[in-house]
């Protein structure tokens, strides 16, 4: 069963539930959360289909890639936008990220690009 078939089946279940709720007012309280859940599921699956995602495995791969990219971005932001104070060993300044010798008062390490501050 492909994604379009699943969406169509869920729409059919939703329509049947709504029709039953219309004929039996007592079931409206019970069926309203089900109809709302079906509506949300249909919207999500339609969005997946519209972006050419056809399987749960494809969706998991995309979400996994997104999480990896978000982690990489966090690491890069920490490295390039948050200044760290260089260490001084004797008369030599050392980058706190890569440990290479750096020139005093520079804004970034020449070797790794780490933002420097707090001189």
Phi and psi in degrees as a GROMACS rama.xvg file:
@    title "Ramachandran Plot"
@    xaxis  label "Phi"
@    yaxis  label "Psi"
@TYPE xy
-90.8293  176.895  UNK-2
-63.2881  -39.2299  UNK-3
-63.2865  -41.0831  UNK-4
-62.5397  -41.0645  UNK-5
-64.4534  -45.3549  UNK-6
-60.2362  -44.3088  UNK-7
-61.9195  -41.3938  UNK-8
-65.5136  -42.5043  UNK-9
-64.4032  -38.9291  UNK-10
-61.913  -38.0004  UNK-11
-65.9121  -44.3094  UNK-12
-62.4576  -42.0025  UNK-13
-62.3441  -45.5829  UNK-14
-63.2893  -41.3333  UNK-15
-64.0477  -42.5722  UNK-16
-64.2261  -42.989  UNK-17
-65.1791  -40.2228  UNK-18
-65.206  -41.0387  UNK-19
-65.2769  -41.0854  UNK-20
-63.4512  -33.006  UNK-21
-68.4498  -32.3516  UNK-22
-88.4591  -19.9278  UNK-23
-130.722  92.5181  UNK-24
-56.5105  -28.4144  UNK-25
-66.5843  -28.5934  UNK-26
-84.0272  -8.33206  UNK-27
-58.4619  -43.7549  UNK-28
-61.8625  -38.3814  UNK-29
-74.7994  -40.4832  UNK-30
-84.5833  -22.8857  UNK-31
-58.2061  -46.9521  UNK-32
-62.639  -34.7963  UNK-33
-66.4674  -43.0598  UNK-34
-64.6134  -41.0399  UNK-35
-63.1742  -41.4093  UNK-36
-65.1753  -41.9737  UNK-37
-63.1847  -40.7831  UNK-38
-60.499  -46.4805  UNK-39
-64.0068  -43.4303  UNK-40
-62.6785  -42.2902  UNK-41
-62.914  -42.3909  UNK-42
-61.9938  -43.7432  UNK-43
-65.6557  -46.4499  UNK-44
-66.9221  -34.8326  UNK-45
-65.2428  -41.3971  UNK-46
-61.9855  -41.4807  UNK-47
-60.5518  -48.5761  UNK-48
-61.6619  -41.3322  UNK-49
-66.0888  -22.9377  UNK-50
-99.0255  14.2161  UNK-51
70.5039  21.5541  UNK-52
-88.2123  122.156  UNK-53
-109.849  -20.7529  UNK-54
-132.529  161.763  UNK-55
-64.0605  -34.9793  UNK-56
-63.8689  -40.0761  UNK-57
-62.687  -42.5161  UNK-58
-63.3339  -43.7291  UNK-59
-61.1518  -42.0035  UNK-60
-61.3339  -43.5357  UNK-61
-64.1992  -45.0034  UNK-62
-65.6382  -37.0845  UNK-63
-64.2939  -44.4972  UNK-64
-61.3413  -40.8035  UNK-65
-60.711  -44.7487  UNK-66
-62.9092  -40.5187  UNK-67
-64.4975  -42.2758  UNK-68
-65.7401  -38.7536  UNK-69
-62.6346  -40.2337  UNK-70
-65.5853  -43.4273  UNK-71
-60.6345  -41.9659  UNK-72
-61.9144  -42.1766  UNK-73
-60.7838  -42.8101  UNK-74
-64.3843  -45.0519  UNK-75
-65.4095  -39.7224  UNK-76
-62.6904  -43.0634  UNK-77
-61.3818  -42.0298  UNK-78
-71.5657  -43.7255  UNK-79
-100.663  -12.9587  UNK-80
-117.871  -17.3316  UNK-81
-106.517  113.607  UNK-82
-70.855  144.385  UNK-83
-125.4  147.741  UNK-84
-79.924  126.717  UNK-85
-66.0859  155.791  UNK-86
-93.9687  148.659  UNK-87
-115.838  124.61  UNK-88
-119.837  103.376  UNK-89
68.2491  -121.861  UNK-90
-99.7836  8.37215  UNK-91
-110.48  134.824  UNK-92
-92.9026  137.138  UNK-93
-120.62  136.01  UNK-94
-66.8937  132.115  UNK-95
-72.2968  -14.6277  UNK-96
-91.5094  -51.7188  UNK-97
-110.642  -13.7364  UNK-98
83.3913  3.37613  UNK-99
-78.3735  157.178  UNK-100
-68.0358  135.886  UNK-101
-126.892  160.104  UNK-102
-83.9217  133.087  UNK-103
-56.8137  144.964  UNK-104
68.6234  11.9715  UNK-105
-77.8608  151.944  UNK-106
-80.9424  -24.5523  UNK-107
-142.468  152.041  UNK-108
-69.4917  132.788  UNK-109
-67.1179  -26.1931  UNK-110
-85.6786  -48.0849  UNK-111
-116.634  -12.6646  UNK-112
89.3084  0.58166  UNK-113
-57.658  133.421  UNK-114
-70.647  133.447  UNK-115
-114.918  149.685  UNK-116
-168.436  175.893  UNK-117
74.8296  30.8911  UNK-118
